[in-house]
């Protein structure tokens, strides 16, 4: 059997050709070489449609340098493209449509609102979902405030904590608002009367950007910092969903989210749970439930949206030990595990998609052989 090839599909960050995850791609290439998998990186801009060739970027593990060369389409494509507001993203949409018949390890997921809507239709998942509404106008936020004293407002396509607002109603009825702008910068906290809310939110372009409002979960530690957990679920070398790892995240001072890109820090899940829950027996039960929930979510979303190979699920656990799903990320980084001091989990998180790619390639090759034999024999 010839050496299979995997093309990592990504987007340039700007017109100068900068790539966001080049170090991650290098590590994937090095691990792929050990497994007998050739890997290269490309963007829709690198595709010559008439010649059906790609000017890919290859990492040479001997010289430790990147170089470009023309190559055929890969046997499989690993889509790592995140949403951009640029012409590059428009070209990505055209590429996905034009080459939909290629073998993708993963297909795009929908936005936060659609994922919530899909999951809320299944009785298994509804208890884990914070109450969520699509924002058509400020009245949607006001109605949520009547039943929930803590809310989060999020762009439906946002990532990394960008553009998120936290609104908390105190016992006197006053509103406390904090947030991060689209550049992840912390917005100065404000305190206001409820009748000033419409004026304040007018500057956030909720309808244009498209926002949801979500029931907030009280997650502040003793030091006042918020925390959550990043659960990574991946396909393994036998095509099965499995939990690769789960790490805790603690937000920066004054931050309303625990995102690492927003200045948060990573800690081991057990360490964070011990400080939050305390009881070892309950911790073991909670972890088991988190793992089972994560695999069930991955299996269900794959049924709804076609091929998937990995998902990061952001989890909140309240004081009573109840588990809440904050959101699903189909293009997760692995950085949280190395920062939490779990290099083995980090390594596994890099290797598992490659092992799955090889399994998928072999399975497809066997299917193609059967089809060819059947055509020749007329069976």
C-alpha positions in Angstrom: 0.0 0.0 0.0 1.4 3.4 -0.9 2.0 6.0 1.7 -1.2 8.0 2.4 -1.2 11.7 2.4 -3.0 14.2 4.6 -3.5 17.8 3.6 -4.1 20.3 6.5 -6.5 22.9 5.1 -6.1 26.3 6.8 -6.4 30.0 6.0 -3.8 32.7 5.9 -4.3 35.3 8.7 -3.5 38.2 6.3 -2.5 38.9 2.7 1.2 38.4 3.7 0.7 34.7 4.1 1.0 34.4 7.9 -0.2 31.1 9.4 -1.6 30.9 13.0 -0.7 27.3 13.9 2.6 26.7 12.0 4.2 25.1 15.1 1.3 22.7 15.5 1.5 21.7 11.8 5.2 21.0 12.3 4.5 18.7 15.2 1.8 16.9 13.2 4.3 16.5 10.3 6.9 15.0 12.6 4.4 12.6 14.2 2.9 11.7 10.8 6.3 10.7 9.5 6.7 8.2 12.3 3.3 6.7 11.4 4.0 6.6 7.6 1.7 9.5 6.8 2.8 12.3 4.5 1.5 15.7 5.6 1.4 19.1 4.0 -0.4 22.4 4.7 -2.4 24.4 2.1 -5.1 27.0 1.8 -7.7 27.5 -0.9 -5.4 30.2 -2.5 -2.8 27.5 -3.1 -5.1 25.3 -5.4 -4.7 25.3 -9.1 -8.2 24.2 -10.2 -7.5 23.4 -13.8 -4.4 21.3 -13.2 -5.9 19.8 -10.0 -2.7 20.5 -8.2 -1.9 22.2 -4.9 1.2 24.3 -4.1 1.5 22.9 -0.6 3.8 23.8 2.3 6.0 20.8 3.4 8.1 20.7 6.6 11.4 18.9 6.2 12.2 17.1 9.5 15.9 16.9 8.6 16.6 20.5 7.6 13.9 21.9 10.0 12.7 24.2 7.2 9.5 24.7 5.4 9.4 24.6 1.6 6.7 24.8 -1.1 6.1 22.3 -4.0 3.3 21.3 -6.3 1.6 18.1 -5.4 -1.6 16.2 -6.2 -4.7 16.4 -4.0 -4.2 14.5 -0.7 -6.0 11.3 0.1 -7.6 13.1 3.1 -8.2 16.6 4.2 -8.0 17.8 7.8 -10.0 21.1 7.9 -8.5 23.5 10.5 -10.1 26.7 9.1 -11.7 29.1 11.6 -14.2 31.8 10.7 -12.7 35.0 9.3 -14.3 38.2 8.1 -12.2 38.3 4.9 -12.1 37.4 1.2 -10.1 34.4 2.3 -13.0 32.9 4.1 -15.2 33.5 1.0 -12.7 31.4 -1.0 -12.8 28.7 1.6 -16.6 28.4 1.2 -16.1 28.0 -2.5 -13.4 25.4 -2.0 -15.6 23.3 0.4 -18.5 23.4 -2.1 -16.3 22.6 -5.1 -14.4 19.7 -3.5 -17.1 18.3 -1.3 -16.5 14.8 -2.8 -13.0 14.7 -1.3 -12.3 12.6 1.8 -12.5 15.0 4.8 -11.7 14.0 8.3 -14.1 16.7 9.6 -16.8 18.8 8.1 -17.8 22.3 9.5 -20.1 22.6 12.4 -22.8 25.2 12.6 -22.9 28.3 14.9 -23.6 28.4 18.6 -27.3 29.0 18.2 -27.8 26.2 15.8 -25.8 23.7 17.9 -27.9 24.7 20.9 -31.1 24.2 19.0 -30.1 20.8 17.7 -28.9 19.5 21.1 -32.0 20.8 22.9 -34.2 18.6 20.8 -32.6 15.5 22.5 -33.9 14.7 26.0 -30.4 13.3 26.9 -28.7 16.7 26.5 -31.4 19.2 27.6 -30.5 19.1 31.3 -26.9 20.0 30.5 -27.8 23.1 28.5 -28.0 26.6 30.0 -31.2 28.4 28.9 -30.4 30.2 25.7 -32.2 32.6 23.3 -31.4 34.2 20.0 -31.3 38.0 20.4 -33.6 39.8 18.0 -33.7 42.9 20.2 -32.9 44.1 23.7 -36.3 42.8 24.9 -34.9 39.3 24.7 -32.2 40.2 27.2 -34.7 41.9 29.5 -36.9 38.9 29.5 -34.0 36.6 30.4 -33.0 38.9 33.2 -36.4 38.4 34.8 -35.7 34.7 35.5 -31.9 34.6 35.6 -29.8 37.1 37.6 -26.6 36.2 35.6 -26.4 36.3 31.8 -23.7 36.0 29.1 -24.2 37.6 25.7 -22.1 35.9 22.9 -21.7 36.3 19.1 -23.0 33.2 17.5 -19.8 32.8 15.5 -17.4 34.2 18.1 -14.2 32.4 19.3 -11.6 33.0 22.0 -13.9 35.1 24.2 -14.2 37.9 21.7 -17.2 40.2 22.0 -18.7 38.5 25.1 -20.6 40.5 27.7 -21.5 39.4 31.3 -24.6 41.0 32.9 -25.4 40.4 36.5 -28.4 41.8 38.4 -27.8 42.4 42.1 -30.3 42.2 44.9 -31.1 45.9 44.5 -31.9 45.5 40.8 -28.8 47.3 39.5 -26.9 45.7 36.6 -23.2 45.0 36.6 -21.7 44.6 33.1 -18.3 43.4 32.1 -16.9 42.1 28.9 -14.3 41.7 26.2 -14.3 43.5 22.9 -13.6 41.9 19.5 -9.9 42.2 20.2 -10.3 40.3 23.5 -9.4 43.4 25.5 -11.2 43.7 28.8 -14.0 46.2 28.7 -14.2 48.6 31.7 -16.9 47.3 34.2 -20.0 49.5 34.5 -22.9 49.6 36.9 -26.2 50.9 35.7 -29.9 51.0 36.2 -32.0 48.6 34.1 -33.5 51.4 32.0 -30.0 52.3 30.7 -29.4 48.8 29.3 -30.8 49.5 25.8 -28.6 52.5 25.3 -25.5 50.6 26.4 -26.2 47.6 24.2 -26.8 49.7 21.2 -23.1 50.1 20.8 -22.6 46.3 20.6 -24.4 45.8 17.3 -26.2 42.7 18.6 -28.4 42.3 15.5 -25.7 42.9 12.9 -23.1 40.6 14.6 -25.8 38.2 15.6 -25.8 37.3 19.3 -27.3 34.8 21.7 -28.1 35.4 25.4 -27.3 32.5 27.7 -28.1 31.7 31.3 -24.9 32.3 33.3 -23.4 29.8 35.8 -21.7 31.1 39.0 -18.2 29.9 38.6 -16.1 32.4 40.6 -13.4 30.8 42.8 -12.4 32.3 46.2 -10.0 34.6 44.5 -12.8 36.0 42.3 -11.6 34.4 39.1 -13.9 32.4 36.9 -13.1 28.9 35.8 -14.2 26.1 33.5 -13.0 22.9 31.9 -11.9 22.1 28.3 -12.8 18.5 27.4 -11.1 17.1 24.2 -12.9 14.2 22.5 -11.3 12.6 19.4 -11.6 9.6 17.1 -8.9 7.0 17.7 -7.0 4.6 15.5 -10.0 2.3 15.4 -12.5 5.0 14.4 -14.1 5.2 17.8 -14.8 8.3 19.8 -12.7 8.5 23.0 -11.8 11.2 25.6 -8.2 12.3 25.1 -8.2 14.6 28.2 -9.8 17.3 30.2 -8.1 20.3 31.8 -9.2 23.2 33.9 -8.9 26.8 33.0 -8.8 29.8 35.3 -9.5 33.3 33.9 -7.3 36.3 34.3 -8.1 38.9 37.0 -11.1 40.9 35.9 -11.9 38.5 33.0 -15.4 37.1 32.5 -14.1 34.1 30.7 -11.4 31.5 31.4 -9.9 31.4 27.8 -6.1 31.0 27.7 -5.9 33.6 24.9 -7.5 36.1 27.2 -4.8 35.7 29.8 -6.2 32.6 31.6 -4.0 29.8 33.0 -4.4 26.0 32.7 -4.5 23.6 35.7 -5.1 19.9 36.0 -8.8 18.9 36.2 -8.4 17.0 39.5 -6.6 20.0 41.1 -9.3 22.4 40.2 -12.1 20.1 41.2 -10.6 19.5 44.6 -10.6 23.2 45.3 -14.1 23.6 44.0 -15.9 20.4 45.0 -13.6 18.8 47.6 -15.1 15.4 48.0 -13.1 12.7 46.1 -16.0 10.4 45.7 -18.1 13.1 44.0 -15.1 14.2 41.9 -14.8 10.7 40.4 -18.5 10.6 39.7 -18.5 14.0 38.1 -15.5 13.1 35.9 -17.2 9.9 34.7 -20.3 11.8 33.8 -18.3 14.5 32.0 -16.6 11.9 29.9 -19.7 10.0 29.0 -21.5 13.3 28.2 -18.6 14.4 25.9 -18.6 11.1 23.9 -22.4 11.2 23.5 -22.3 14.8 22.2 -19.6 13.9 19.6 -21.6 10.9 18.4 -24.8 12.8 18.1 -23.3 15.8 16.3 -21.5 13.5 13.9 -24.9 12.0 13.0 -26.3 15.5 12.4 -23.4 17.1 10.6 -21.5 14.3 8.8 -17.8 13.6 9.3 -16.1 14.8 12.5 -12.8 13.7 14.1 -12.5 15.8 17.2 -14.4 18.3 19.3 -13.5 20.4 22.3 -16.4 20.9 24.7 -16.2 23.7 27.2 -17.8 22.5 30.5 -18.9 24.4 33.6 -19.5 22.6 36.9 -21.5 24.4 39.5 -21.1 24.2 43.3 -23.6 21.4 43.5 -21.6 19.3 41.0 -24.1 19.8 38.2 -22.5 19.8 34.7 -23.3 22.4 32.1 -22.2 22.6 28.5 -20.9 26.1 27.7 -20.1 25.5 24.0 -18.6 23.2 21.4 -15.4 24.0 19.5 -14.8 21.9 16.3 -11.3 23.3 15.7 -9.6 23.1 19.1 -6.1 23.9 20.1 -4.2 21.5 22.3 -2.3 24.2 24.3 -4.3 23.8 27.5 -2.8 20.4 28.2 0.8 21.4 27.8 0.1 24.4 30.0 -1.6 22.2 32.6 1.6 20.1 32.9 0.2 17.1 31.0 2.7 16.5 28.1 1.5 12.9 27.5 -2.1 14.1 26.9 -0.8 16.9 24.7 1.2 14.4 22.6 -1.8 12.1 22.4 -4.0 15.0 21.2 -1.7 15.6 18.3 -1.3 11.9 17.3 -4.9 10.7 17.5 -6.2 12.6 14.4 -3.3 11.1 12.5 -4.0 7.5 13.7 -7.7 8.1 12.8 -6.6 9.3 9.3 -4.6 6.2 8.7 -7.6 4.0 9.8 -9.9 5.9 7.6 -7.5 5.6 4.6 -7.2 1.8 5.0 -11.0 1.4 5.4 -11.6 3.4 2.2 -9.0 1.5 0.3 -10.7 -1.8 1.3 -14.0 -0.5 0.2 -12.6 0.7 -3.1 -11.0 -2.7 -3.7 -14.3 -4.5 -3.1 -16.1 -2.1 -5.5 -13.5 -2.8 -8.2 -13.7 -6.6 -7.7 -17.5 -6.5 -7.9 -17.4 -4.5 -11.1 -15.0 -6.9 -12.6 -16.9 -10.0 -11.6 -20.4 -8.5 -12.2 -21.5 -9.3 -8.7 
